[in-house]
């Protein structure tokens, strides 16, 4: 499994365990008995302009707590995500300059708010989906997090492993639980997000995601155990967590991927193995294979790659007798709508009759405490029981100053089928 193979690699890099504070040389994978004094300043990475590298900057203020449920975390390991290089390259999702980026990290809590469910010394995963609050960004030595966006790590997981799965887990859980209406309550008492959202005051959900959260799937269309789910781009980290959660909840899964690169790993993986693995090299042929095997019963698709592949997946969702969006060959009985979720984009064309497009309401995680807490507490149980395993770690870079090098490797397509992690000095 991913964790076991990574532990073997750890001895080669010499980074097993949690990090010391910036001015300490001790290394320990357990919570510190005596917490270090938090400095007033720190080292961060600043983005000063679009299409520029991140700049290593010293003497930057350590962020303060503003809410009773916030905690201050000493970063130990950062998981790199495609958004970290795509945002500056294409000049989007940068609300201000200079900007601090980074969406997930693992570390140790050094300070807690008065109402936090956590305590100083806890080893945790921070999932920072609130990209507008620079205090919560990962590319710095000290990070502020809400306790309902923070996951306690079991002792079996290193900080490096913990830093790999947070954003992908949230995207997977919201895709399945909100956009598809899948109930997780049978899996370690997981959340029923469909019901939970409808118990909240509607005005507690932001207006720009309210329709997605409350109106885009009807009760009789919700995903049920035994339903088929197709994931286009099955080698991605988001697909990794989606496959794991879908299998746990009883869905049958289809994954498209480059079988030359990822076929053996996906088909033999203990927790990822899809019911059907389809080579994505010829998309039209992949659609034919999916339709032939699902036999008109495929109503749910999640695309992890972009508009073009989402278009192919939409064709795979067609009812029996349809092909490439053409009219059915014969009258068909009424069927529940099909649902297409785009993690990075949806087809340009208007959704055909019988297909509902979805975008994942990521900010639900940090804007609605009931949702965030339900997800992180469930992930704590899943990790503790070993029902969810971290993605493979492709490599580990050393120090904040190595982030630019790591992102360059991602730009060149060198990181595939797993995560690149940066261990903070």
C-alpha positions in Angstrom: 0.0 0.0 0.0 1.0 3.6 -0.5 2.0 4.2 3.2 4.2 1.1 3.4 6.1 1.8 0.2 6.7 5.4 1.4 8.1 4.3 4.7 10.7 2.3 2.9 11.7 5.4 1.0 11.8 7.6 4.1 15.1 6.0 5.3 16.7 7.0 2.0 15.8 10.6 2.4 16.4 10.7 6.1 13.3 12.7 6.9 11.2 10.3 9.0 9.4 12.2 11.8 8.0 15.6 12.4 10.0 18.8 12.1 11.5 21.0 14.7 10.8 24.7 15.0 12.8 27.0 12.7 15.5 27.5 15.4 15.6 23.9 16.8 17.5 20.8 15.6 15.4 18.1 17.4 13.4 15.7 15.3 10.4 13.7 16.7 7.3 12.2 15.2 5.3 12.6 18.4 3.8 15.7 19.9 6.4 17.9 21.6 6.4 17.6 25.4 7.5 21.2 25.6 6.2 23.4 22.8 8.7 25.9 21.3 8.2 29.6 21.8 6.4 31.0 18.8 8.5 33.7 17.1 7.1 37.0 16.0 8.5 36.6 12.4 8.9 33.8 10.0 10.0 32.8 6.5 7.3 32.7 3.7 7.0 32.4 0.0 5.5 35.5 -1.7 4.1 35.8 -5.2 4.6 39.4 -6.3 3.1 39.1 -9.7 1.6 36.9 -12.3 4.0 34.5 -14.2 6.7 35.1 -11.6 8.3 32.6 -9.3 7.5 32.6 -5.6 10.0 34.7 -3.6 11.5 33.4 -0.3 11.0 36.2 2.2 12.3 36.5 5.7 11.0 38.5 8.7 7.4 38.2 7.7 4.9 38.5 10.6 3.6 35.3 12.1 -0.2 35.4 11.7 -2.4 35.8 14.7 -5.6 34.1 15.8 -8.8 36.1 15.2 -11.5 33.5 16.2 -12.0 31.2 19.1 -12.0 28.2 16.8 -8.7 29.0 15.1 -5.4 27.3 15.8 -1.8 28.2 14.9 0.2 25.4 13.3 3.9 25.0 12.8 4.3 23.6 9.3 6.2 20.4 8.7 5.3 19.2 5.3 3.4 20.8 2.4 1.6 19.0 -0.4 1.9 20.7 -3.8 -1.2 21.0 -6.0 -1.6 21.9 -9.7 -3.4 25.2 -8.7 -0.2 26.4 -7.1 1.5 26.8 -10.5 -1.6 27.3 -12.7 -2.8 30.3 -10.7 0.3 32.4 -11.3 0.8 31.1 -14.8 -2.7 32.0 -16.0 -3.4 34.8 -13.5 -6.5 33.6 -11.7 -7.4 32.8 -8.1 -5.0 35.5 -6.8 -7.1 37.9 -4.8 -4.2 40.3 -3.9 -0.5 40.9 -4.3 1.8 40.0 -2.8 0.2 36.7 -2.3 0.9 33.5 -0.3 -0.3 30.3 -1.9 -0.5 26.6 -0.8 -3.7 24.6 0.0 -2.6 21.7 2.3 0.0 20.9 4.9 0.7 18.8 7.9 2.3 20.1 11.1 1.9 20.6 14.9 -0.4 22.9 16.7 1.4 25.5 18.8 -1.5 27.7 19.9 -5.3 27.2 20.1 -8.3 29.4 20.4 -10.6 29.2 23.5 -13.3 27.1 21.8 -11.2 24.8 19.7 -11.8 21.0 19.8 -8.0 20.6 19.4 -5.1 21.1 21.7 -1.5 22.3 21.5 0.8 19.5 20.4 -1.7 17.7 18.2 -0.2 16.4 14.9 -2.6 17.6 12.2 -3.5 18.0 8.6 -4.6 21.5 7.5 -7.0 21.7 4.5 -6.9 25.3 3.4 -9.7 25.9 0.9 -10.1 29.6 2.0 -7.6 31.0 -0.5 -8.6 34.6 0.3 -7.2 34.5 3.8 -3.4 34.6 3.5 -3.0 33.5 7.2 -4.3 30.1 6.1 -2.0 29.6 3.2 0.5 26.7 3.3 3.7 28.4 1.9 4.9 29.7 5.3 6.3 28.3 8.5 3.3 29.2 10.7 -0.3 28.8 9.4 -3.7 29.6 10.9 -6.4 27.1 10.5 -10.0 26.6 11.6 -10.4 23.6 13.8 -13.2 22.3 11.6 -10.8 22.4 8.6 -8.2 20.5 10.5 -7.7 16.7 10.8 -5.8 15.0 13.6 -3.3 12.5 12.2 -3.0 9.0 13.6 0.5 8.0 14.8 0.8 5.6 11.8 1.0 8.5 9.4 4.0 10.8 8.9 3.6 14.5 8.2 4.7 13.9 4.7 1.9 11.3 4.1 -0.6 13.5 5.9 0.1 16.5 3.6 -1.0 14.6 0.5 -4.7 14.0 0.8 -6.6 16.9 2.3 -7.9 18.9 -0.7 -8.5 15.8 -2.7 -10.6 14.3 0.1 -12.7 17.5 0.4 -13.3 17.6 -3.4 -14.2 13.9 -3.4 -16.5 14.0 -0.4 -18.4 17.1 -1.7 -18.6 15.7 -5.3 -20.1 12.4 -4.0 -22.1 13.7 -1.1 -23.4 17.0 -2.4 -23.4 16.8 -6.2 -24.4 13.1 -6.3 -26.3 13.0 -3.0 -24.4 9.9 -1.8 -25.0 9.0 1.9 -21.9 8.0 3.8 -23.6 7.1 7.1 -22.9 3.4 6.6 -19.2 4.0 6.6 -18.0 4.7 10.1 -21.0 6.9 10.7 -20.0 9.3 7.9 -22.1 12.4 7.0 -25.3 12.4 5.0 -24.5 15.8 3.4 -27.7 15.9 1.3 -29.8 15.8 4.5 -27.4 18.0 6.5 -27.6 20.8 4.0 -31.3 20.8 4.0 -31.5 21.1 7.7 -29.5 24.4 7.7 -31.0 27.8 7.1 -30.7 28.5 3.4 -29.0 31.8 4.0 -26.2 30.1 5.8 -25.1 28.8 2.3 -23.5 31.4 0.0 -25.8 32.5 -2.8 -23.3 31.5 -5.6 -23.3 27.8 -4.4 -26.8 27.6 -2.9 -28.4 26.1 -6.1 -25.7 23.5 -6.4 -26.1 22.5 -2.7 -29.9 22.5 -2.6 -31.5 22.2 -6.0 -29.2 20.4 -8.5 -30.1 16.8 -7.6 -33.5 15.5 -6.6 -34.1 13.0 -3.8 -35.1 10.2 -6.3 -31.9 10.8 -8.3 -29.4 10.4 -5.5 -26.6 7.9 -5.9 -27.2 4.5 -4.2 -25.0 1.5 -3.5 -24.6 -0.5 -6.6 -24.8 2.5 -9.0 -22.1 3.0 -11.5 -19.7 6.0 -11.3 -17.2 6.8 -14.1 -14.1 8.9 -13.3 -12.2 10.4 -16.3 -8.6 11.0 -15.3 -8.3 8.1 -12.8 -4.6 8.6 -12.0 -5.1 12.0 -10.3 -5.0 12.5 -6.6 -8.6 13.7 -6.6 -9.6 10.5 -8.4 -7.6 8.5 -5.9 -9.7 9.8 -3.0 -12.9 9.6 -5.0 -12.4 6.0 -5.9 -11.7 5.1 -2.2 -14.8 6.9 -0.9 -17.0 5.6 -3.7 -15.9 2.0 -3.1 -16.5 2.3 0.7 -20.0 3.6 0.0 -20.8 0.7 -2.3 -20.6 2.3 -5.8 -19.3 0.4 -8.8 -16.5 2.3 -10.3 -15.1 2.9 -13.8 -11.8 4.8 -14.2 -10.2 6.0 -17.4 -6.4 6.4 -17.3 -3.3 6.0 -19.4 -2.9 2.3 -18.9 0.7 2.3 -20.1 1.6 4.6 -17.2 -0.9 3.7 -14.5 -2.7 0.5 -15.5 -0.8 -1.9 -13.3 -0.8 0.4 -10.3 -4.5 1.1 -10.5 -5.6 -2.5 -11.3 -3.6 -4.0 -8.4 -4.0 -1.3 -5.8 -5.7 -2.5 -2.6 -7.9 0.5 -2.1 -8.1 2.1 -5.5 -8.8 -0.8 -7.8 -11.8 0.2 -10.0 -14.4 -2.4 -11.2 -13.5 -1.4 -14.8 -10.3 0.2 -15.9 -10.4 1.8 -19.4 -7.5 3.1 -21.4 -8.0 6.8 -22.2 -5.5 6.9 -25.1 -8.4 6.7 -27.6 -11.3 8.7 -26.0 -13.9 7.6 -28.5 -13.0 4.0 -28.0 -13.0 4.6 -24.2 -16.6 5.9 -24.5 -17.7 2.8 -26.4 -16.2 0.5 -23.8 -17.8 2.4 -20.9 -21.2 2.3 -22.6 -20.9 -1.3 -23.5 -20.1 -2.4 -19.9 -22.5 0.0 -18.1 -25.3 -1.0 -20.4 -27.2 2.3 -20.1 -27.0 2.3 -16.3 -24.3 4.9 -15.9 -25.8 8.1 -14.4 -22.8 9.6 -12.6 -19.5 10.9 -14.0 -16.7 12.9 -12.5 -14.0 14.5 -14.7 -10.7 15.5 -13.2 -8.9 16.8 -16.3 -10.8 19.6 -18.2 -13.5 20.6 -20.7 -12.4 18.3 -23.5 -12.4 15.1 -21.4 -15.6 16.2 -19.6 -17.2 16.3 -23.1 -16.1 12.7 -23.7 -17.4 11.6 -20.3 -20.8 13.3 -21.1 -21.1 11.0 -24.1 -20.5 8.0 -21.9 -23.4 9.1 -19.7 -25.9 8.7 -22.6 -28.9 6.4 -22.3 -28.9 3.0 -24.0 -29.6 3.6 -27.7 -27.9 7.0 -27.9 -24.6 7.6 -29.4 -22.6 10.9 -29.4 -25.6 12.9 -28.3 -27.9 11.6 -31.2 -31.6 10.9 -30.7 -32.4 7.4 -29.2 -33.2 4.8 -31.7 -36.5 3.9 -30.0 -38.7 5.6 -27.4 -37.1 5.1 -23.9 -38.8 4.9 -20.5 -38.4 7.9 -18.2 -35.1 7.7 -16.4 -33.6 9.8 -13.6 -31.2 12.5 -14.9 -27.6 11.8 -15.4 -25.1 14.0 -13.5 -21.7 15.2 -14.7 -19.3 16.8 -12.2 -16.4 18.8 -13.5 -13.5 19.4 -11.1 -11.5 21.5 -13.5 -14.1 22.4 -16.2 -17.3 21.4 -18.0 -18.1 21.0 -21.7 -18.7 24.2 -23.6 -22.0 23.1 -25.0 -25.2 23.4 -23.0 -26.0 20.2 -21.1 -28.3 18.0 -23.2 -31.7 17.0 -22.0 -31.5 14.5 -19.2 -28.0 15.6 -18.1 -27.3 17.9 -15.2 -23.9 19.7 -14.9 -22.3 20.2 -11.5 -19.4 22.3 -10.1 -18.1 21.3 -6.7 -19.0 23.8 -4.0 -15.5 23.7 -2.3 -16.1 26.8 -0.2 -18.9 25.0 1.6 -16.1 23.3 3.6 -14.7 26.4 5.2 -17.8 28.6 5.2 -20.2 26.2 6.9 -18.8 24.9 10.1 -21.3 22.0 10.3 -20.1 20.7 7.0 -16.4 21.2 7.6 -16.5 19.5 11.0 -18.5 16.6 9.8 -16.0 15.9 7.1 -12.8 16.3 9.1 -14.1 14.2 12.0 -15.1 11.5 9.5 -11.6 11.6 7.9 -10.0 11.2 11.3 -12.0 8.0 11.8 -11.2 6.7 8.3 -7.5 7.3 8.8 -7.5 5.8 12.2 -9.1 2.6 10.9 -7.0 2.5 7.8 -10.0 2.6 5.5 -8.5 5.5 3.6 -4.8 5.6 2.6 -2.8 8.5 1.4 -1.8 8.9 -2.3 1.7 7.7 -3.3 4.5 10.2 -2.7 6.4 10.6 -5.9 9.2 12.6 -4.4 10.1 15.0 -1.5 11.7 18.4 -1.9 13.6 20.0 1.0 12.8 23.4 2.3 10.4 26.3 1.3 13.0 27.5 -1.1 12.5 24.3 -3.2 8.8 24.9 -3.9 9.6 26.7 -7.2 11.7 23.7 -8.3 8.9 21.4 -7.4 6.3 23.4 -9.3 8.5 23.5 -12.3 8.6 19.7 -12.2 4.8 19.7 -12.2 4.6 22.1 -15.1 6.8 19.7 -17.1 4.5 16.8 -16.3 7.0 14.9 -14.3 4.7 14.3 -11.4 1.9 11.8 -12.3 0.0 9.3 -10.3 0.9 10.7 -6.9 2.0 13.7 -5.0 5.1 15.9 -4.7 5.7 17.0 -1.1 8.0 19.7 0.3 9.4 19.2 3.8 9.7 22.6 5.5 13.1 23.4 7.1 
